[in-house]
Amino acid sequence: MSEDNSYNPSKILSWAEEDRPREKLLLKGKAALSNAELIAILIGSGTVKLSAVDVAKGILNAVNNNISELARQGMKDLMKNKGIGEAKAITILAALELGRRRTDHIPNKRRIIDGSQAVYDEMRQHLQDKSHEEFWIIMLNRANEVMKSVAVSVGGISGTVCDPKMVFKHALENMASSIVLVHNHPSGQLKASEADVNLTQQLKECGILLDLPVLDHVIFTDKGFLSFVDENIF
């Protein structure tokens, strides 16, 4: 007598309908799904021995169930997980990038920079979850409304080089009335280096000469920020 293998716990289709991620989303809504179940929907299928949910749990276990840490993963990191090839890794990266770009402000409405917290909120969409340093400027009009934010330089894990000529080239081309400097520390360290202070002073002096004031320099991390103005080191 042959063994009946019709029920296989590694196959999602063998589960009760309300336990399948897609069906569960339809029946109970997206908020009812666990992180693993949401990732399982993204990757679509598992392996011969693992369901898509099992594969997703493996991905989360590799980052200690920390979604922010998952967002820092690259293609090669994701592909180290069982059941994840290039196509599935790309799908996960794309979904995480969409989540990173999500912002709460009203589209096409000018945002006013009225302090360091507003700078931090503005830059979340650009610098959240970055594993390398980037140097940005926020260009403002006379009403302190955001005209445009632009990356001036991109570096490595421990630093990036900023060319003052590029900073003011962007600001002058966009007819900005003032600018705010922002760079991130992937390490999470909220401390200004001597090089940070010297560069800020140099850019501040250039801004005075060009009648294009530098209003602040903010160091961005995923968990908080440091404002040169707030700390009286500007």
N, C-alpha and C positions, 0 to 999 in steps of 0.2 A: 504494500500500500504506500503510495507516494505521500510525502509530507506536504501539507497545505501551507504555502508561503504567502497567501493573499494578504495577511495582515503583517505589515512590517513597520515597526515604530520609527524606523529611519525615513520612511516615506510620508511626507505631509498629507498626501491624499488619503492615507489610511486612518488619519485622525478623525475625531468627531468634527463636524463642520464648524462648530463654534470655536474650536481650538486652532483652526487653520488661520494663519495671519491675515490673508486677504479677506476671507469670509468674516473673521472676527472684526476687522475694520468696518466692513459693510453693516454688520449686525449691531456693533456696540460703539462705533466711532473710533477715530484715530487715537484719542487720548487713552483708550482702554488697552492699547498695545504696549508691550514692553519695548525697550531699546533693541533687544535682540530680535523681536518680531518685526520691528520696522526695518531693520537691516536685512532680515530674511526676505522681505518683500522686494527690496532693492536687488538682491543677488539672484532671486528667483528659484534657484535649485541648489541642492547640496552635492554630496558624493554618493557612492554606492553604499557606504556605511553610515553617513551622517546626513541628517536633514538640513535644510537651509537654516533652520533655527539653531541647530547644533553648531553649524559653521559660524553663524553670527555670534553665538555665545563664546566661541573660541576667539573671535576677533576682539570682543569686549574684554575677555579675560586677559588678553595680551597687554591691555592698557589699563588693567585694574578697574574695569567698568567705568572709566573716566572718559566721557564724551569729548571734553576739551582736549585731552591727550590724543584721542582718536583723530581729532581734526588736525593734529600736527603730523600725522602719519603720511608718508610718501608712498609712491607706487610700490617700491621694493619692500617697504615695511609691511604693507597689506598683503603682498603676495607671499610672505613667509607663512601665512596662515593656511591651514589645510582647506582645500576646496576653493581657494581664491586664485584665479588666474588674472591675466591682464584685463580682460573685458569687465569682470566683476569689480576689480580694483578701480578701474576708471569710473564705473557707475557710482561706487561709494565716494570717491573723490569729488565727483561732480555734485552729488547730493550735499556733501559737507560744505562745498564752496557756495552753493546756493543758500544754505543756512547761514553761512558767514556774512553773505551780502545783505541779508535781511535787515532792514532798519525800521525803526518805529516812526520816523518823521514822515510827514505828508509829502508824497512825490511832487517835484517841481516847485515846492514852496521854499523860499529862501530861509535858511536857518540863521539866527542871530547868535554871534559869539559874544556872550556877556560875562565870560569867566572861564576858568580852567576846566570846570566840569563840562561845560558846553563843548570845549575843545576835545575832551576825552570822548564824549558821546559821538561827536562828529567823526572821529577817527576810528571808531570800533569797526566800521564796515571795511576799512582799509588795512588795519593792522592786527585785528584779532587773530590769534592762533598762528601768527607768523613765527617760523623757526629761525629766521635770519633778520639782521638789522636793516631797516630802511629809514631814510630821511625824507620827510615830507614838508611841504609848506601849505598852509591854508591862506588863500588870498581873499581879502575882504574889501567891500566897498566902503563908502563914507559912513553908512549906517551900520557898519560892522556885520553886514550880512555876508554869508559865504558865497563867493563868486565861483570858486573852483578850488579843489585840492589836487595837488600833483606830487608824485614821487620825484625827488631830485637825485637821489642815489640809492642803490641797493648793494648791500655788502654781505658779509658772512655772519657766522654765529656771534662773533665777538666784536664786530664793529663795521662801520661804513664810512667812506670818505665823502665829505660834502664840499663841493666847489662853490664858493660864494658867488662867482660870476653866473652860475646856472640858477642860483636862487633868485637873483634880481632880474635875470633875463626873463624868466617865467612871469615874475611879478609885473615888470614893465610892459611886456607883450600883452598881458591881460588887463592893463590899466588899473591895477589894484591900488587901493588907497593905503593899505597896511597889510602886514602878513603876520602869521603865527608859525613858529617853527615846531616841528614834532618829529621825534624819532623814538623807536621802540627798543626795549631791552628784552630779548627773548628769555634771558635768564630770570627775569622777574625782579631784578635788583633795582630798587628805587633810590638810586644815588647818582648824582652828577659827577662825572670825572673831571679832572683838570682840563682835558681836551675839550669836553663839552662846554665848560665855562668859558674857555678862551675863544672857541668858535662863536659862541653866542655873543660875546662882547665885540668880536670883529664884525659880525653881521649887524649888530645893533648900530655900530658906528657907521657902517656903510649905508644903512637905512636913513640915518640922520642926514648924511650928505646928499642923498637922493630924494629927500622929503618923502620917504616911504618907510614909516616906522615899523620896527619889529615889536609887537605887543607882548609876546611871551614865548617861552620855549618850554614845551611839555614833553616829559619822558613817559612813554606809554608802556604799560605791561598789561597782561590779560586780567590781572587782579587789582589794578590800581594805577595811579599816575603821580608824577611829581611835577609841579609847576615852579619854574624859576621865579616868577613874580610872587607866588604864595610863600615861597621859602626865602624871599628877600635876597636871592643870589643873582638877580637879573641886573 
